[in-house]
Amino acid sequence: MFSLTGKAVAILGAESKAGQTAARRFARAGAKLALADNGDLSELAKATGGVFFKSDLTRESEVGTLLEKVKAGFGKLDIVVNIPRFENPAGAAHEVTSQALDDELNSRLKPTVWSLKHAKPRISKNGSIINVADVSYNAVAEAIAGITKSAALEFAEKGIRVNCICGRADASAEIAALSHFLADDDSSFITGIAVPAAPGMAVAKNSSPASPDFSLQGKVAVVTGAASGLGKATALRFAKAGAKVAIADISDGDAVAKAAGGIFVKTDVSDEEQVRTLLEKTVSSFGGLDILVNNAGIEGKDQEIKDIEPEELEHVLSNNFKSAAYGIRHAVPLMKHGGAILSTASYAGLFGTPMYGNYIMSKAGIIGLTRQAAAELKDQNIRVNCICPGTMDTPMIYKSDQASAVELALAKKLQPLGRLGQPEDAAALFHFLASDEGAFLTGQALPLDGGMSAGPGYGVVGPLYALTLLRLMPLIDLLVKWFK
């Protein structure tokens, strides 16, 4: 898990502390490295078994030549990491001079643009590009995050994912750990997101990442909704990473518990007393609690807000939102040495959608609960995050032949990477967030949607743009009505 063995990696801006830390981490994970910057990196190249290219990354021609040389030397190019100069910002926004602004753009933003431009035709299918933005100058950081989203949508047809890390000069270990995670094939459904990687920037400052291998050895985890789907994949992955796992589900989870070497506790998460009992049994069996994954949930009925009945409202809120609150409430006193509380929200919790008001409300509530709990628990060294999956290939989407056909068709149009998310995609993200490498993240709602939250991909925009050029507006009107 999280191996980069055989991957050809170019780190642009490797002279910075973040670049050097990332280089050493990538080398430990088995990557072949090409290091580029203005300074002399021969010693770093020697220490990491890589090669060094002295390059002026502000010049487009040199960036293009560099990436071509890397591909020619390694026979391929799998991963590109763009790291800026971490320097003092240009000054207050209302005082910055034209020259200072040009310096910021030339040294921080334009190298990222040139790298994206010249990486696309050279990087391998299903490759990864990671842009690091220095948040000490927020305007340029936001610009880098913006072009990251556009690139993610443009590159998705080739399976190339593009993500952004918003960091600071004092967060080299955090930037390196997150770069490692985003570069790995297990992160292949994550694209177009911007993630903070600076101590104190998320909500709270936690301990520095300690383990280079994302180990969960000695950790005790509870995963709800673990008899199938995302929960099952997460429980099995946690066990493989060394955790002792308690499987919770209203359905039979004995087989999963046996495969994970853990225990099964039959649990209806809508019942607070059963949630409390689940957590206490886990502590009694394993001697502690380090990780809770609030994953169990339901979809509810597809209906307009005006048609929601009190019984259906309570049913959805109890299983999705209140269950997560119960988990947090009863897990905190048992996490004696800190820990990680993770929940499954949804892409739907980030955006409104007609006919799904009940479900969206419950999932958006989880996002708000996550942020609130993260702020409240920062002094107890408990970090709280949630993931926001798009359309995932789980039993929930196959509730009827018609529904599954619609889900599959819409996923191909709306998820830029052009595939359904797999349970293993969620498991990998939960694994990262539960590990010591994720200790700098709290209060986050991380999209896991194949780039859908970055904007409409070519699957939607391409056909509409072509129809516009052909002046086939009546057909566009029909398509709009079809989407409605």
Secondary structure, 3 states (H helix, E strand, C coil): CCCCCCCEEEEECCCCHHHHHHHHHHHHCCCEEEEEECCCCHHHHHHHCCEEEECCCCCHHHHHHHHHHHHHHHCCCCEEEECCCCCCCCCCCCCCCHHHHHHHHHHHHHHHHHHHHHHCCCCCCCCEEEEEEECCCHHHHHHHHHHHHHHHHHHHHHCCEEEEEEECCCCHHHHHHHHHHHHCHHHCCCCCCEEEECCCCCCCCCCCCCCCCCCCCCCEEEEECCCCHHHHHHHHHHHHCCCEEEEEECCCCHHHHHHHCCEEEECCCCCHHHHHHHHHHHHHHHCCCCEEEECCCCCCCCECHHHCCHHHHHHHHHHHHHHHHHHHHHHHHHCCCCEEEEEECCHHHCCCCCCEHHHHHHHHHHHHHHHHHHHHCHHHCEEEEEEEECCECCHHHHCCHHHHHHHHHHHHHHCCCCCCECHHHHHHHHHHHHCHHHCCCCCCEEEECCCHHHCCCHHHHHHHHHHHHCCCHHHHHHHHHHHC
